[in-house]
Amino acid sequence: RLAQVFINLLVNSVQALPSRSMAENRIQITAEAVGDSVELLFEDNGSGIPTESIGRIFDPFFTTKPVGVGTGLGLSICHNIIKAAGGDISVESEPEQYTRFRLRLRRG
């Protein structure tokens, strides 16, 4: 189930990258032990999420993508998987700059 979360976040990152030189695009994944948890960051320098959409990003059927691209279920499913595992997922984004998803999961 975690693989589904990771793949969804990576696909979203790739889809958010604008048309430009590949050398300018960045997707970075980091993991760090924080107390009794592991924190994973999925960050890209793509189009970002509009400020007015941040509060709804994990709602089922909500999407910022064009019509016909995705169902609006991916991030909702990710949220449910992480919560069911006893973890937490959050997002930070600056339009036209970056998006960063932060996952925190208990170790062990």
Salt bridges, closest charged atoms under 4 A:
GLU39 OE2 - ARG102 NH1 2.87
GLU39 OE1 - ARG104 NH2 2.54
GLU43 OE2 - ARG26 NH2 3.81
GLU43 OE2 - ARG100 NH2 3.19
ASP59 OD2 - ARG56 NE 3.55
ASP88 OD1 - LYS83 NZ 2.88
GLU92 OE1 - ARG100 NH1 2.65
GLU92 OE2 - ARG102 NH2 2.84
